[in-house]
Amino acid sequence: MLGMRISGLLPAAAAAAMGAISLAGDLAGTGSAALTPRVGSITGLAGVVSVRSGSALSFDGGATVAAAAGLTRYPNAETIVAYRNAANNADVVALTSTSADQTQVNGTTLALQSAGVSRVTIDTSTVTTTLPIVLLGTPATAGDIRGANNRNLLVARNAANTANVVAVIVTGADIVSIGDGTNGAGVSIAARSPGGNLDLVFNTVVIQDGATLAAALTIVPLSSGVTRFDFAASLTGVTIRQLISAGDGVATTVQAQSAAAGAFNGGFLNLQGGARGQAANVRGGVRLQFNATSETGVGVEEVVSGQRVVSLCRLANLTSTQMPANTGDGVVYLANATTNPSANSVSGGILYSTAGALTWRGTNGTVTTIAAA
């Protein structure tokens, strides 16, 4: 704690009123750098020591000198303000100047008040404010944290400490964006709540393409209560899949709505091909394939306009080569077996086509041609 000692001879001063101290003239201070330090500007009012305008209180730090300006001047790395604790058994350092040119405000709890009310309270674990936090620009007029439009509201540093990562921004188009196009390619966004739910409540959800920032997927709630997922027309293909497993793959289920207990029916799962543009074109179909190499086991398709067909066991995409014009509408196409069966099945027979003939092999190995080629 700094102190101020006054010693030496004080020239005669005019008499002061009772309860007041008046210092006037020059005072030879012990250890003072000045020959005749001026103290004539320090006067005493009743119960008060005041410094007249234009003067200052300067505290000598011994090895360091006090500041050159200011009404109250202190040296570096000193305790400026301290007070006694409530138990009267220790000092509490309230204000300190550090050797790193920092001002430290200490204490178990720091309370900033206005109009006698604590507005910001800082203790050993929390910072609590009863006022909104207002950021730069033209901020919002309500809310606990108020930011301006088209500014990065929350920015963090990346793990490599080489770039910033924008977490939240409200764009100039009034879009609340989690993440930003300026983020690097390795920046991902994860919503995690183990044991909880992720609830998204929007009128429309738009997922943008990372490269072009164009809308890639739009989730649209329809007025009839049906929700539709709209992928951008510019996309060259859409695949919904689970990532490759290091072990056996697991089942993926797409299920229609189930009914509650009682006399209610379950919902249908409808898989639809795309609508055609005009009558001369063909309708889009649905293919059930064994893997990503277009091995179609079941196809519901139209390869010639006006000829709708269910294809079975083609193991490739059906074309007009297999079903040319006038081969029927609303028919079934059974492809020739890639390999005719040579062993017997169990608990059921085998239906297949060989060289265009409809053939059945029973569980006893009897092969019957049901219809010739």
N, C-alpha and C positions, 0 to 999 in steps of 0.2 A: 504494500500500500504506500503510495506517495504521501509525503507530508510537506508542510510549509513551515519553516522556522523563521521567526523574526527576532533579531537580536541587535544590540548596538544602542546608540544614543539617538533619541528622537527629539528634534527641536521642539520648542514650546509650541503648543497649538491652542487655538481658541477653546474655551470651555465648552463642553458638550452637554446636551440635555441629559437628564437622568435616564439610565437604561440604554444609552447610546454610546458608541465608541467612534471617535473622530481621529483619524491619522492624517497629518499634513506635513509636508516638507520632505526632506531627504532622510533615508535611513541607511546606515552602513550595515549591510547584511553580512554576517560571517559566512565565508566561503563563496560569496557572490562574485560573479565575473565582472560585474559593474562596480565602479568605485563608489558611486552614490545612487543606489537603486531608488527609483521613484515610488513612493507609496502614498503620495498626497491625494491620489484619486480614489483611495479606499476610505469610505466613510461608513459610519454605523448609524442606522436608524434603530428605533426601539425593537430589539429582538431580531434584527436583520443586519447582515453584512452585505453591502452593495458595492458594485464596481461601476464607476461612472462611465458614461458612453465615451468610446474612444480609448478606453483602457482595457486591460485583460488580466486574468489570473494565469500565471505561468508556473508550472511545477517542474522543478529541476529533477532530472533522472540520474544525476551523478555522472555515469560514463556516457550517457546519451543526452542530447539536448532536447528541449521541448519543441513543439511545433512553432513555426514562425508566424502563424496567423490564427485567428479565432478568439472568441471571448474567453474560453477556457482552454489552456494549451498543455498537452501532456507529451512526454517522450514515448518512444516505441517500446513495445513489449513490457507494458506495465499494467497493473490492476488499477482501473480508473474509479470504479464504484464497487463498494462492498457494504454489506449490512450484516447484522447479527441475526442468527436464526431464532425461531420462536422459543426454543428451549434455552436460549442464552448460553450455549456451551460451544458454539463454533461460529466462524464467519461464513457467509455465503457470498462468493464472488459474483457480482451482477454484470459488470462490464469490463472487458479486457481488450487491450490492443496487443496483437501478436507480432512476432518477428516476420511473419509471412504477409504483413500489411493487411491483416483481417481484423474486423471488429467482432468480437464474440460476446453474445448476450447469453449469460448462463443462468442457472437456477433449475430446480426440479420441475417447475412449471412456469411457462412464460405466457402471460395473457395480455393481448392488445385490446384496449378498450376505447370505445367512443360513447359519449353521453352516459358514462358510468356503467356500460354494458360490455361484457367480454365478447369481442367479435371474432378473434382468432386466439386459440389456446394451443400451446405446444407443450407436451409433456414427454416423458421418456419413451413413449410408444406410439403416440398418435399426434396428428395435426387436425384440429377441429375448427371449423369456421361456421359461423351463423350467417355469413354473407355469401352471395354468389361470386364465383370466380369469373372475371371479365377479361377476355383475351383481346388481342390486337385487332385493328380495323374497326369496322362498324358492327359491333356485336349484336346478338339477339337481345331482346328486351325482357326475356323471361328465362327461367331455368337456373339450375345450380351452377352449371358451367356454360358460359355464353361465348360463342365464337362467331366470327364473321363468315360471310359466304365466300366460297372458292378459296379456302385456306386450309392447310393441313392442320387438323385439330390435334392429332396424336401421331407423333413420329418417334421411332426407336432406332437404335443403332444395330447393325447386323452383327452376327457372331464373330466375323473376322475383323470387325472394327474398320471396315473399308468403305462403307456406304450407309446412308440412312434408309430406313424402311418405313414407308408411309402406312400407318395403320388405319386411320379414319380421316376422311375428307368429305366436305359437302361441296359438290362441284357447282360451277356456274349455271348448270342446268337443273339445280335443286335436287340433285341425286346424292343420297348418302352412300358413299363408297367405302367399303371395307377393303383396304388395299388401294393401290394406285398404279397406273401404267408406267410410272417411273421406277417401280420396284424391279429388282433384278429377276432373272429367269428362275433362280432357285428359291424365291420367296413363295411360300405356300400359306394358305389360310386354313386353319383347323378349328372346328367348333366341337369342344369336348365337354361332356358332362356325364361321367361314369354313373350309371344308375338313374340318370335323369333323361329329359326329353329336349329336343331342339324344336322349338315352335317358331314357325315363320308365318306371320300374319300380314299379308300384302294383298293389294288388289291385283297386281301383276308382278311376277318375278322374272327378271331378265338376266340371263347368264351370258357374258360376252366371250367371244373368242380371244384368247390371250395374245395372239399375234396382231390381229387387225382391229381389236376392240369393237368389232361388230357384234350385234346380238346373235348368239348361237342357239340359245334356248330360252323360250318365253313360256312361263307357266301362267295360264289364263283361266281364272274362274268364270264359267259361263253363267248366264242368268238363270238357266234351268237347274243350277246346282251341280252341273257336271264340270269337272276340272280337265283342262286340255293342256298338253305339253306341245308347244309349237317350236320345232327346230327351224333354223334359218334356211330359206330356200337356196342360199348360196353354198350350203354344205354339200360336198360330193358324196357323202355317206354318213350314216349315223349307226354307231355300234354301242350297245349297252352290255357290259360284260363285267365279270369279276376277274381280277388280276390272276395271273398264272400262279399256281401253288407249287411249292417245292416237293410236295407229296401228292397223294391222291386228291383229285378235284372233288369239291362238295356240290351237292345239289342246289340249284337255284330255282325257286318257285315263284311263278306269277299266278296269283289266285284271285278269282272273282269274289264278290262279296258273299259272305255266309249269312244265313238267317239266324235270328235269335231262336231260343227254344220255343216250340209251339208250332202251329199249323202254318208255317211260312216256307216259301221256296228259296233255294239258293240262286244266286245270280249267274248269268252266263259270262264266259270269257270269250269276247269277240276279237278275233284277229282279222284285220281287213287289209286288202290291197288298196292301192291308190285308185282314185276315179280317173277314167280316161277323158281326154279333152274333147273328142267328138266320136261319132258312131263308127267312123272308119278305123279308129285306133282300138287297141285292146285294153282291157281292164287289168289293173295290177293284181297279182296273186299273192298267195301265202305258201311258203316252202318250209317244210320241216327237214332239216339237214343234220347229218351225223357230225360234221365238224366244219371248219372254216374253208374246206376245199370244194364247196358246192356239191357235196354228195347228198342229193335230195332223195329222201326216203318217201315222203308224201308231198305232193304238190297240188295246190288248188289254183289253177291258172287258166289263162286264155292266151294261146300262142297265135291263133288266127281269129280275127274279129268275128264275134258271134259264136265262137266255139269254146264253151267252158268245159273243162275237163279236170277230173281228179286223177293224178298220175301216182302210180305205186311202184316202188323199188327201182326207179330209173337210175339212181346213184349218180345222177348228173341232171342238169337243167333240161327240162322238156322244151323242144323247139318244134317248128313247123315241119322239120324233116321227119320227126316221128309222128306228128299229127298234122298232116297237110290239110288243105281245104276239103270240105265236105266229109270229114271223118266224124261229124256228129257234134251236138251241143248237149251238155249235161250227161256225159258219158264217163266211163272209167277206163284208163289206160294202164295195163299191167305190163311192165317191161320184162323182157327175157331175163331169166336168172343169170347172173354173172357166172355162177358155178352151180350146176344141178346138184341136189342133195344126193349123198351116197350112203348116208346112215339114217337110222330111224329116229324119229322124234319120240317124246314121251308125253302122254296125256294130251295129245292133239296132233293132227296131221299137218302137212305142209302143202300150201297152195302156191304154185309158181307157173311161169310161162317158159316153155322151151321151144325155140324155133317158131314162136307164134302160137303154139298149141297150149290151151289151158290144161294144166296137169295137176294131179293130186297124188301125194305119197302118204300112205297111211302109216300108222304106228307099227304095223307088221312088215312094212317094206313093200307093200303092194303099190305099184305105180299105175295110175289110171289116167288115160287121156279123156278129159271131160269134154273138150271141144277141139276139133282138129284145127290146124292152122288155116 
